Amino acid sequence: MKRNFSLILALSAIVLTAGCKKSAAPSSIDLARNAKAGFVTNADWQQPGITGRVVRFDVDDGNGSDCLLAYDVGTNEVSLTQVNGTNSTTLFTSAGFWCDNHVMINVNLYLGDVTDNYNEVGGFHVIPFDADGTGHDDHVLIYAPGRGVAYLLSYDGGGYWHECWSSTSGIGGYDLHGPTDKIIAYDYGSGYKNALICYRPGYQFFWVLQDGISPGSPAQTVPNFTAAVKSNGGVGGFDLKGSQDQIVAIPTTNSPGNMQIVCYRPGPTLGFVWWETHSAYSTGWSPVEESRSGLNGNSFQALGDRMIAVNLSTSGATGYNWDTYMFGYRPGYGLGYSFNYQWVPSLGFVETWNLFGGLNYPMNHLPYSPNTYEGDHVVAFSPQGKGNTSLLFYGNGTSTQSQIYEWNSGYTQVY
């Protein structure tokens, strides 16, 4: 797409609407000081502040989700870093998201809504999204819980994005008026993660929104979100009454269109974990594992306990891949509580292996005692280009250096 950047810069001098304002245009950086191996210095993801957040992203260059998209809901700093083995390249840094047809979206606009920096309650959220159903998470959905505001962007390159769609009244009928609202990408039946699960911890809302774009459609097509599921009573027996409730989407091995979910409620006297299966386009989910005492080796009775989906196979096609394992971790207690789990139809819920003593990241930042809301996070991404087989460990506000590990029948630290 051809862009008229002179027009964009002229527009940036105008007083704009609520989501936009004048700021510095994106710029590429290459800071060598304090770099380790081939990694350029970039504090946005290497040492993010208390309001810093990091997600993976796919620039759709054939290498999969090999980028780390860092954004700070306090400082408005946004940067995109591409990782290749033991090397990294910062593609751009900017104040907010600069768009060729929208000028700029400030991610610090709703900082006053943030009540929990570790659990990311309030403020703008950014998730990678396969809007076109191409097998690449090459769009981002930006949304503001409690505000009804959402944007869908694709990446143009050079630090500029294209606004494909925006709303001030929620998404597909889901109003986004809940302060705890969370959204995750989901494969509802198409074989691609081009649907959205919207849920509201503590309020029991669970919706699934389908994108009307046909898989493989050209990029930057305007989406048409419609609600396939509307529930105000949780999902599959998991009631979503807990304010710390989490939902993670995880595929069925080699079965696109039948994506599972793991719902859990961490905290003292809690430790609820529901693993639920789903058939393509079904409006219901079936629990195959219901635990009120955590999992083997991890009680999930610390508020900071979290799980993410990861991939443990470096074979297969570059790009889209299925994260068929769950990685559990507990900030504040070291890595002795980090495990991988998988649901196997013939065996049930299986602990496949643990990482006790296997990693160097300290994992010693307890976010809720005292209530600093500083804590450790883990992001799965694919700098090897073979599925999300690598892990980024980072702390928000901890001043601890981030670390990256690659999977090769075990995790090897590369940064």
C-alpha positions, 0 to 999 in steps of 0.5 A: 500500500502506498502511503502519503507520509507528508499528509500524515505528518501534516495531520499530526499537527492538528488537535485530534480526537480522543484516541490520537494526538501529536507525537514523534513519528516511528524511528528505527534504532540500533543501540549497541551499548550493553548488548549481549551476543547479537542482541541490541539494547532495547529496554522495552522488552529487556527491562520493561517498567511497571506498566510495560507489557510484551506480546509476540507478533508475526510481520508475515515475512515467512518466519512466523511469530518471531517478533516481540511487540512491547508497549507501555500503557504508562509511557506510551512507548511502543517497539517491535523487535525481531529475534533470530536465534542469538540475534535481534533487530529493533524494527522501530520505536514510536510513541503510540501506534502510528497508522497511515490512515489514522495518525496515532493511537495512544496506548497510555490514554487510559492509564488511570483505569489500571488497577493491577499491572501484573494481571493487566487489569485496565488500560489498553490491551494488545493481542496478536490476531490472525484476522485474515485466516492466513495462519499468521498473527499479522494483525493486532487487536487493541482494546480498552476494557471498560471503555468500549474502544477497539482497533484492528491494525495490520503492519505496513512496515517502517513503524507504520500500521494500517487501521482496518477497523475501529469501534467505540462501542465494543466488538460484535455486540460485546460492549467492552464495558467491563473493567476486567474484560479480556480477549484472546484469539481462538479457532472456533472451527475454521482451522485458523485463530480468526475468532475471538473469545471475550470474557469478563472475570468476576461477572461470568460473561463468555462470548465467542465472536466470529470474523466474517472475513473468509480465511485467506482473504486479502490483508486489510479487509474490514472485519465483520464480527458477529456473536456465535456464543453469548453466555452470562454463566461462564463456560462448560461448568466453569462459572467465571465468578473469580476476579482472577479467572484466566482462559487460555486457548490450546489446540487439539493435536493435529486437529484444526478447528477443534480448539480446547480451552483451559480455564483456571482460578488461582489463589489461596484455597482456590486452585480451580483448573478446568480443561475443556474440549470443543468441536468445530462450531459447537456452542458448547464446551465439555470439561475433560478435567475438573480440579479444585486443587490445582495440578500435579506439582502446582497447587495454583493457590498463589494469585500470581500463578499462570499458564500459557500455551507452548509448542514443543516441536521444531519440525513442520512448516514455518509459520503457523503451528499448534501450541499443544502444551501448557506451561505453568509458572509461579512468580516469586517462588523460583522455577521449581513450580514450572511444568508442562501439561497436556491433555491426551485423549487416551490418558487424560491430563498428563504432566509431561516434564518439569523444569526444576533447576532447568532455567536461570531466570530467577522468577522471584518477583511475587506480584501480590505480597506486598502489593507492588504488582511487579511480577514475572511473565512468560511469552511463547514466540517463534524466533526459530520460525517453527512454531512457538517453541521459544520462551521470553521471561520478563518482569514488569517493573522488576529491573531484572534482565529478560531472558530468552530460551529456545526449545531443542529437546530441552530449553537452551538460553540464547539471551 
